[in-house]
């Protein structure tokens, strides 16, 4: 992305200004419609995340006048510059769309994505089931991804039969 390279050449006394510009120009393009094209391979995720990794590394080295070998970890740099890792942002977007679907605040019908059971089973702690078939072209689809996150976060989500996520 040419915008990313141009942004690194810009001089600004405020790292927050650069982070805001990076977030609006680069990250917004990378995460646009991510539920539709969410990368299946770890290699692809690494490539996408590498843009923000290199940006935060250069920004950190500029701010603290150090070499890239003496740089702190990517997670710490994201915390320092108040940036959300791109993968985490994509997951949050998926979960927000799911929340809106389940609470009927979307034109999408949840029955087109999920199957519902009357009560939880041993394999699935929620009442939302998405059958996962090995070697299916849909193994990494939106419904399969979100159903996996459902089973992990179900204790925080289900409140009197409705889906409630902690973020708005």
Secondary structure, 3 states (H helix, E strand, C coil): CHHHHHHHHCCCCCHHHHHHHHHHHHHHHHHCCHHHHCCCCHHHHHHHHHHHHHHHHHHHHHHHCCCHHHCCCHHHHHHHCCCCCHHHHHHHHHHHHHHHHHCCCCCCCHHHCCEECCCCCCCCCCCEECCCCCCCCCCCCHHHHHHHHHHHHHHHHEECCEECCCCC
